[in-house]
Amino acid sequence: MIKELISLALNNIRRRQLRSWLSIIGICIGISAVVSLISLSQGLNDAISEQFTKIGTDKIIVNNGAAFGPPGALINKLTSHDLNVIEKTRGVATATGVINRFVNVKFNDKTTTLVMNGLSLKKDEYKLIEETRSLEIEDGRKFKQNDKNKVLIGYNLANQDSIFSKKLKLSDKIMINDKSLEVIGVVKKTGSPFEDTNVYLPLETAEEILDISDKYDIIFVRSEIGLIPSKVKEKIEDALRKDRKEKKGEEDFKVQTFESVINTFNSIFSIIQAVVLAIVSISLLVGSIGVMNTMYTAVLERTKEIGIMKAVGAKNIHVLIIFIVESSFLGLIGGVIGILIGFSLSKGAEFFSTYYLGSNLVRTSISYTLIIGVVLFSVILGCISGILPAYQASKLKPVDALRYE
């Protein structure tokens, strides 16, 4: 009996193809938006989490000021005295100061503004920076301890000619504030267009260029093996507060573990996803209204047919099943097509980002859970949209239905 009812429902959909497809399109648009946005957002989340995993959770960041801002924009800089206080803090294995500023870089008679990173070349400190800044070398060599007036360049500077109208290569000379620097290495691609245009200098060379000394924008810290980074973070905060004679909550510095950065990112990301899904749900609501409208129209068109079915023995439950199956199939077809379109859109965005923007942070992540969840949601949405029309059809009296014109 169920098989015959399903077959009858599918035949009814085929007989009204135009109206059915209009309803399917409504569901399809909403589902494709959901799939593309969720797959892209999950892919971005995976990409960033992957970057944090590479860095490791034993790292701690100390910034000047109580909030993040553009590199070099904060007034009160960290000093070698602060670095010394941090190094003496119990639980700190290594600490190093970094200069992080916007500078004018000239090459091929063209000047542009890039971020310059001044790095300590001491063995343990340089290793810490390599890990936190993902300084893997693609071409050339990394810094040696006695290097001066040398520079490492981001991946995009060596692989895109849009920045200086010419690609940089090893042994090329660039100018930063009238200081000539030789390119000795190219950093591997990170996937971030911003990071991949950075330049990296020895700390002493950066200080000469900026005409500063004893000032850092960031201090990176590695906690000792086996210790909980959040506990070490608290000790650093206590040591700096005591040294600066500052009260808790009134500090002009900020200490963060990479674990807390990850948690903050995930919290913000979850909120963004929720807002996006709330907006997309509007299109799903419109689609469900379209399905409901189609089913109400079908009830009106087939009133006499319903009367004949009941006259020859069909029960209310049979009529109810037929209409619910019809609306569920509309949702199913719309969901499947929506998944295919959504996947194609997200893959298109990934391709554009990778080949035209040079970023691998935009990627598609589609799981079986997402596919199964979306298909079930589509069917349930179609089913719910058809319940009221189906109920109305099942309650029609055979005599009244047969008289309907």
C-alpha positions in Angstrom: 0.0 0.0 0.0 2.8 2.5 1.0 4.6 1.8 -2.3 1.4 2.6 -4.3 0.9 5.8 -2.4 4.5 6.9 -3.0 4.2 6.1 -6.7 0.9 8.1 -6.9 2.6 11.1 -5.1 5.6 11.1 -7.6 3.2 10.9 -10.6 1.4 13.9 -9.2 4.7 15.8 -9.1 5.5 14.8 -12.7 2.1 16.0 -13.9 2.7 19.5 -12.5 6.4 19.9 -13.4 6.5 23.7 -13.8 4.9 24.4 -10.4 6.9 21.7 -8.8 10.2 23.1 -10.1 9.3 26.6 -9.0 8.9 25.2 -5.5 12.1 23.2 -5.7 14.0 26.3 -6.8 12.9 28.1 -3.6 14.3 25.3 -1.4 17.3 24.9 -3.7 18.4 28.6 -3.3 18.3 28.4 0.5 20.1 25.1 0.8 22.9 26.1 -1.7 23.5 29.2 0.4 23.6 27.1 3.6 26.0 24.5 2.1 28.4 27.0 0.5 28.6 29.2 3.6 29.0 26.4 6.1 31.6 24.6 4.0 33.6 27.7 3.4 33.4 28.8 7.1 34.4 25.3 8.3 37.2 25.3 5.8 38.5 28.6 7.0 38.2 27.4 10.6 40.2 24.3 9.7 42.9 26.3 7.9 43.4 28.7 10.8 43.3 25.9 13.4 46.0 24.1 11.3 48.2 27.2 11.5 47.8 27.4 15.3 48.6 23.7 15.6 51.8 24.2 13.7 52.8 27.1 16.0 52.1 25.0 19.2 50.2 25.9 22.3 53.3 26.4 24.5 53.7 30.0 23.1 52.7 33.2 24.8 52.4 36.7 23.3 53.1 39.9 25.2 51.8 43.1 23.6 52.2 46.7 24.6 48.8 48.3 25.4 45.6 46.6 26.4 44.4 45.9 22.9 45.6 44.9 19.5 46.1 47.6 16.9 48.1 48.3 13.7 51.8 47.3 14.0 53.7 50.1 15.5 50.7 52.2 16.4 50.8 51.8 20.1 52.6 54.5 22.1 54.1 52.6 25.1 56.6 50.2 23.8 58.0 47.1 25.5 61.7 47.4 26.4 64.7 45.2 27.1 63.9 45.7 30.8 60.5 44.2 30.3 62.1 41.3 28.3 64.5 40.7 31.2 61.6 40.6 33.7 59.8 38.1 31.5 62.9 36.0 31.1 63.4 35.7 34.8 59.8 34.7 35.4 59.5 31.1 36.6 58.2 28.8 33.9 59.6 30.9 30.9 62.0 28.9 28.8 62.8 31.5 26.1 61.6 35.0 25.3 62.4 37.4 22.5 61.4 40.9 21.4 60.2 41.7 17.9 59.9 45.0 16.1 56.8 45.0 13.9 56.3 48.2 11.9 54.9 49.6 8.6 57.7 50.9 6.4 58.2 52.2 2.9 60.0 49.6 0.7 61.5 50.6 -2.6 62.4 48.2 -5.5 62.4 48.6 -9.3 61.7 52.4 -8.9 58.4 51.7 -7.1 57.7 52.3 -3.4 55.0 50.5 -1.4 54.2 50.2 2.3 54.9 46.8 3.8 55.2 45.3 7.3 58.8 45.0 8.5 59.7 42.5 11.2 62.9 43.0 13.2 64.0 39.6 14.6 66.7 38.5 17.1 69.2 36.2 15.5 70.2 34.4 18.7 69.8 30.7 18.3 67.0 29.9 20.7 65.2 33.2 20.1 65.3 32.9 16.4 64.0 29.3 16.6 61.1 30.6 18.7 60.3 33.3 16.1 60.6 30.7 13.3 57.8 28.7 15.0 55.5 31.5 15.9 55.8 33.3 12.5 56.0 30.2 10.4 59.4 31.2 8.9 60.0 28.2 6.7 62.3 28.9 3.8 61.1 28.3 0.3 64.2 29.4 -1.6 67.6 30.7 -0.5 68.7 30.5 3.2 67.6 31.6 6.6 69.4 34.2 8.7 72.8 33.5 10.3 73.8 35.0 13.6 76.2 37.5 12.1 73.9 38.7 9.2 73.4 42.4 8.8 71.7 44.3 6.1 70.1 41.1 4.8 66.4 40.5 4.3 63.9 37.6 4.0 60.9 38.3 1.9 57.3 36.9 1.9 56.2 34.4 -0.7 54.1 36.9 -2.7 56.9 39.4 -3.1 58.9 36.7 -5.0 56.0 35.2 -6.9 53.8 38.2 -7.9 54.8 41.1 -10.1 51.8 43.3 -9.1 53.5 44.7 -6.0 56.7 46.1 -7.5 55.8 45.5 -11.2 58.6 42.9 -11.0 59.1 39.7 -9.0 61.9 39.9 -6.3 64.6 37.2 -6.5 67.6 36.2 -4.5 70.5 38.7 -4.4 68.1 41.6 -5.4 68.5 44.8 -3.4 65.6 46.6 -1.8 65.6 50.0 -0.1 64.0 50.7 3.3 64.3 54.3 4.4 67.4 54.7 2.2 69.0 51.5 3.6 70.0 49.0 1.0 69.3 45.3 1.9 70.1 42.1 0.1 67.5 39.4 -0.4 68.8 36.1 0.9 65.7 34.0 1.2 62.0 33.6 0.4 59.6 32.5 3.1 57.2 29.7 2.3 53.6 30.6 1.6 51.4 30.9 4.6 48.2 31.5 2.8 47.6 34.9 4.3 48.0 37.7 1.7 49.0 40.0 4.5 51.7 37.7 6.0 53.0 36.7 2.5 54.1 40.3 1.8 56.1 40.9 5.0 59.8 41.5 5.1 62.1 40.2 7.9 65.3 41.8 9.0 67.9 41.3 11.8 66.8 43.2 14.9 69.9 45.4 14.9 69.3 46.4 11.2 65.7 47.2 11.9 66.7 49.4 14.8 69.2 51.3 12.6 66.5 51.8 9.9 64.0 53.2 12.4 66.6 55.0 14.5 65.3 53.4 17.7 66.8 51.2 20.4 65.5 49.1 23.3 61.9 49.1 22.0 59.7 46.1 21.0 56.2 45.8 19.6 55.8 42.2 20.6 57.5 39.8 22.9 57.1 36.1 22.1 57.5 33.6 25.0 58.0 29.8 25.1 56.8 28.2 28.4 58.9 25.4 29.9 58.0 21.8 28.9 55.4 20.2 31.1 54.0 23.5 32.4 50.5 24.9 31.6 51.0 28.0 29.5 48.0 29.7 31.1 49.7 29.4 34.5 53.0 30.8 33.1 50.9 33.7 31.6 49.6 34.6 35.0 53.1 34.6 36.4 54.3 36.9 33.6 51.4 39.3 34.3 52.1 39.3 38.0 55.8 40.0 37.4 55.2 42.8 35.0 52.5 44.4 37.2 54.9 44.3 40.2 57.8 45.7 38.2 55.7 48.5 36.7 53.8 49.1 40.0 50.4 48.7 38.2 47.1 47.4 39.6 45.3 44.5 38.1 42.9 45.7 35.4 44.9 48.9 34.8 47.9 47.3 32.9 49.3 48.9 29.8 50.3 45.5 28.5 48.4 42.4 27.3 49.5 38.8 27.8 47.8 36.0 25.8 48.4 32.3 25.3 47.9 30.9 21.8 45.3 28.6 23.4 43.3 31.7 24.5 43.7 33.2 21.0 42.3 30.0 19.5 39.4 30.0 21.9 38.6 33.7 21.2 38.8 33.1 17.5 36.4 30.1 17.8 33.9 32.1 19.9 33.9 35.0 17.4 33.7 32.5 14.5 30.7 30.7 16.0 28.8 34.0 16.4 29.5 34.9 12.8 28.3 31.5 11.6 25.1 31.9 13.6 24.4 35.3 12.2 25.1 34.1 8.6 22.8 31.1 9.1 20.1 33.3 10.5 20.2 35.5 7.4 20.3 32.4 5.1 17.3 30.9 7.0 15.1 33.7 5.5 15.6 32.2 2.0 14.7 28.8 3.4 11.5 30.3 5.0 10.6 31.7 1.6 11.2 28.3 0.0 9.0 26.5 2.5 6.2 29.0 1.9 6.6 28.2 -1.8 6.2 24.5 -1.1 3.1 25.2 1.1 1.6 27.3 -1.6 2.1 24.6 -4.2 0.5 22.0 -2.0 -2.5 24.2 -1.2 -3.0 24.8 -4.9 -2.7 21.0 -5.5 -5.4 20.4 -2.9 -7.8 22.8 -4.7 -7.0 21.4 -8.2 -7.5 17.8 -7.0 -10.5 18.2 -4.8 -12.7 16.0 -7.1 -9.9 13.5 -7.4 -9.7 13.3 -3.6 -13.4 12.7 -3.5 -13.2 9.8 -6.0 -10.3 8.3 -4.0 -12.4 8.4 -0.8 -15.5 7.1 -2.5 -13.6 4.0 -3.6 -12.3 3.3 -0.1 -9.3 5.6 0.5 -9.0 6.7 4.2 -7.9 10.1 5.6 -4.5 8.7 6.4 -3.9 7.6 2.8 -4.7 11.1 1.5 -2.5 12.7 4.2 0.4 10.4 3.3 0.1 11.2 -0.5 0.4 15.0 0.1 3.1 14.8 2.7 5.2 12.5 0.5 4.8 15.0 -2.4 6.0 17.9 -0.3 8.8 15.8 1.2 10.0 14.9 -2.3 10.0 18.5 -3.3 12.2 19.2 -0.3 14.5 16.3 -1.1 15.0 17.2 -4.7 15.6 20.8 -3.8 18.1 19.7 -1.1 20.1 17.5 -3.3 20.3 20.1 -6.1 21.1 22.8 -3.5 24.0 20.7 -2.1 25.5 20.3 -5.6 25.1 24.0 -6.3 26.4 25.0 -2.9 29.5 22.7 -3.3 30.2 24.2 -6.7 30.0 27.7 -5.4 32.3 27.0 -2.5 34.8 25.3 -4.8 34.6 28.3 -7.1 35.4 30.6 -4.3 38.3 28.4 -3.2 39.7 28.3 -6.8 39.4 32.1 -7.1 41.1 32.7 -3.7 43.9 30.3 -4.4 44.8 31.2 -8.0 43.9 34.9 -8.1 44.3 36.1 -4.5 47.1 33.8 -3.6 45.5 32.7 -0.3 44.9 29.1 0.8 42.9 30.1 3.8 39.7 30.0 1.8 39.0 26.3 1.3 36.0 24.0 1.1 35.3 21.5 3.9 32.2 19.3 3.3 31.6 16.3 5.6 29.2 13.4 5.4 27.5 14.9 8.5 26.8 18.1 6.6 25.5 16.3 3.6 23.2 13.9 5.5 22.1 16.7 7.8 21.2 19.0 4.9 19.3 16.3 3.1 17.3 15.4 6.2 16.6 19.0 6.9 15.3 19.5 3.3 13.0 16.5 3.6 11.7 17.6 7.0 11.3 21.2 5.8 9.3 19.9 2.8 7.3 17.6 5.1 6.4 20.4 7.5 5.5 22.7 4.7 3.0 20.1 3.4 1.4 19.1 6.7 -1.4 21.8 6.7 -2.4 21.4 3.1 -2.3 17.6 3.5 -4.4 17.8 6.7 -6.9 20.0 4.8 -7.1 17.5 2.0 -7.5 14.5 4.3 -10.5 16.1 6.0 -12.5 16.7 2.8 -15.8 14.8 2.8 -16.3 12.6 -0.3 -19.7 14.2 -1.1 -18.4 17.7 -0.9 -15.3 16.9 -2.8 -17.2 15.3 -5.7 -19.5 18.3 -6.0 -16.5 20.7 -6.1 -16.0 22.5 -9.5 
